[in-house]
Every structure is written in C-alpha cells, then in structure tokens.
Amino acid sequence: MAEQQEVPNYLETPEGRRLAYFKSDGSTPGVVYIHGLKSDMTGIKARSFEDCCRAKGKAYVRFDLSGHGRSSESFAQCNVSTWLEDVNAVLSTLTSGPQILIGSSIGGWLMFLYTMRNPEKVCGLIGIGAAPDYTANLWRSLDKDTQKQVKRSGLYKLPYPEPYEISMQLIQDGDKYSILDMPGLEIIQAPVWLFHGELDSIVPTSSSLFLVQRLNCPVTLKTVPDGDHRLSRPQDVQLVTEALLKLLNGEGIADPGDDVDEGCDPGDEECEPGRNDSSRQEDGLGEDLPED
C-alpha cells in the first residue's frame, strides 16, 4: 500500500494533543526517528530507517510532532517545550527498553534535550544536520532592524526551504533550552554519530564541531562535502544507515546501566572539553579534529 494511503495510529499526550505515528514491533534496542522543523514522518529518511529496522527485526517508531503532518495543533501554537513534551510522550508510551534516537535538524536538538533528562533510556544517538539552539542562532543572525520588526509583529518569515513563519514566542521559548553554552551535555554517555553537509545553508558545520568538543562520550562526526542540510539523497541516507547498523549490532553501544563517563579533569591544563575518546574524528575529510 502506498505511504499516503496508510492510516497512522494516534497517541494522546498528557497535554491533550494527538500525535500521529507508525510503529513497527521488534526487539531492542529500538529506534525512534524525530523529524525536523516543518517536516514530517513520511520523508525518505524516516521510511528508509524503518526498512532497515524491519529487516533487522528491531522496534521502530516514527511520528509527527505537534503542528506537523497529521498530528494536532497549528504550527504557530507550538514551540520547543511542546515538542519536547511530544518526544517524552512517545518514548514513555510507545517504547520499552534502550532506544537509539535519530534526530534531523531540530529533531537533533530534541534528541539531545531528551537524553540529557533521560540518559538511562538512550543507548545511541544519530544527528543529521543537528540544530541545537536553532532559535537563538536564528535570532542572532538577524540585524537589529529586523529584530525590532519581529518584536513588533511577533513573526519572522523564514525563506527556506519554503517560506513559513517563525513566531516570537517560539524564539523566546527556545531560549530555555540552550545546550551549547550550558552544562548538561556531559551527562550523555551513549555513543553519538553526527552527520553534517558542508553545503548546509541552515545550520553551519561549526554547530556539530562544537557538539563534539562539548560531549564527553564517544563521538564520530562525518561531514559530507557536497551535502546540504537535509542529507536526503540515497548516498546520504546510506551513510546514516551504516551508522545505524553499527549501533543496532552493538558496536560501541553504552550500557544504559553503566555510570556516566566523566571524561578528563577540567582542572587539568591538558584537558580538552569533550575529547576523552579516540573515536572523535571528522571523517568527512579523513583528518582528526583540530587541537584548539
């Protein structure tokens, strides 16, 4: 049956919202896919990872965040708080046992936020053009005149990929969830894979590089020289699928019951934040990360 003819299931959240989702039963670790801003669960990445999990007999969930796809609410009413509640509802209700989270764009931000609050639930993370602190970075990118206009109107029209409106309330709510310059990432112990297109015009690769420096767990960053923000081409999806298969096969998965790896001593002059593991590398260029 064609994807557009499938009827999703619905989960009612504690806040009374209805989230559309598809779930494939299977063994653990399971996989949950979190899409990006103004996207949904029907994209090629979401469906490709579903095929991979079904072939491996692994549980898999894809869903539409509130204000997206076939879930309830309007986009204008939603914010990072809303979507984090959605992720919490999905993980607590539709999954059991350790999970691998795959987050695309803002979905990558949400997966880190969830894991920082529930490290025992997550045994692997895959970010695709992950966009932590996206709203704060967007606001800083606007000139003062535009900022004043947005404050007056309450809206900013984002031109890419298709024009849509970012509300001032979304920007302000996002400030509560900054992670790049705040403590918290160090609690994550699960292995992390980050994929980032060097032609990404939405989220700079420096965002992923900064994550590598801040995380205290095994991290692999793969940059794609001709890749854009979405990384939805067959060759891009294949790259991510290979990483997913490694995690599903138990390569480098942290036991959710293990103690958090504290990394090096911050008081040590030779200590570099987030660089306590030899697997930290930027594979896109085949070179180690810079030492600065």
Salt bridges, closest charged atoms under 4 A:
GLU3 OE1 - ARG62 NH2 3.25
GLU3 OE2 - ARG70 NH2 3.92
GLU6 OE1 - ARG62 NH2 3.77
GLU15 OE1 - ARG17 NH2 3.65
GLU50 OE2 - ARG54 NH2 3.77
GLU50 OE2 - ARG62 NE 3.05
GLU85 OE1 - ARG17 NH2 2.80
ASP86 OD1 - ARG17 NH2 3.19
ASP173 OD1 - LYS176 NZ 3.10
ASP200 OD2 - HIS196 NE2 3.16
ASP200 OD2 - HIS229 ND1 2.68
ASP226 OD1 - ARG233 NH2 3.14
ASP236 OD2 - ARG233 NE 2.79
GLU251 OE1 - LYS246 NZ 3.73
GLU272 OE1 - ARG275 NE 3.49
ASP283 OD2 - LYS222 NZ 3.29
GLU291 OE2 - ARG275 NH2 3.38
